[in-house]
Amino acid sequence: MTLFSFVASALLAADGGVPTFTFSTPDAALRKVLEGDPLILAVGEYHEVKGAPKVQSAVKRFTRLLPALDGGASSLVVETWMLNGRCGTVEKQAAKAVEKSTRRPKETEDEVTTLMRRSYELGLVNHTLLIDCDDYRSMLDADGELDADASLRLVRRKVEALAERIIEKAEGGVPGKRLVLYGGALHNDLVPAPGDEPYVFGPALWRQTGGRYVEVDLLVPEYVERDADLLKQPWFSPALALARKGRHVVVQPAPGVNVLLFAFTKRRR
């Protein structure tokens, strides 16, 4: 095992033995996730929504974690795309529909830009998704609203195809360098929930890399502590209790699947 300059403790949670590890820093938690030396690190976030508590977002925290990759990555794919106005009304409609659906704060776009700038400074090649006019049309239903099913399928196809090309051509000129994918905590699933199979690229990229694919979902506790779906997971409440004690927690519900729950932010009184 690699020796790190941090204190970590491993335990079996009372929920039936889901491996759970606690760390004093988020950098140490990420290094635990990287122990298997994945070729693809697929990062998914439970993103900030309007009205959420004012603590650091997942994307801002991951930006600060980039140096913990220790030069082992060559590329970053961010699950977003740039608006250029070439597709006219349909582009504006799709952008508005996505904004309405995700309910992300305005500052999220700036934080994603900061993530890519920091990635570039560290020597990674940045990628975003290329969306054409037909793609925008496919994202909308007959009423001009977001077609969730079509949009989720589109993003999965785009990320999967881009990741496959990057791996095949060994971007950066160094075979075996890690590819980092950053997006929402759905498409990256390695073990999708029933019904989510059409929206995930995890199993396909796991096969392409010969099993060197690792999923990590980033959870900001203040955003998710009352999430009904997460509360159904037997490991979640014990992990929350550890996060309240100032620990950063890595839970491994299945092989290749990691959940990184950050410690609660200390508030000034």
Salt bridges, closest charged atoms under 4 A:
GLU35 OE1 - LYS32 NZ 3.07
ASP37 OD1 - ARG178 NH2 2.95
ASP37 OD2 - ARG212 NH2 3.39
GLU45 OE2 - ARG104 NH2 2.82
ASP70 OD2 - ARG31 NE 3.87
GLU79 OE2 - HIS187 NE2 3.92
GLU99 OE2 - LYS106 NZ 2.88
GLU121 OE1 - ARG118 NH1 3.33
ASP134 OD1 - ARG137 NH1 2.72
ASP135 OD2 - LYS158 NZ 2.85
GLU145 OE1 - LYS100 NZ 3.60
ASP149 OD2 - ARG153 NE 3.04
GLU160 OE1 - ARG156 NH1 3.67
GLU171 OE1 - HIS127 NE2 2.81
GLU171 OE2 - LYS169 NZ 3.80
GLU225 OE1 - ARG244 NH2 2.91
ASP229 OD1 - LYS232 NZ 3.93
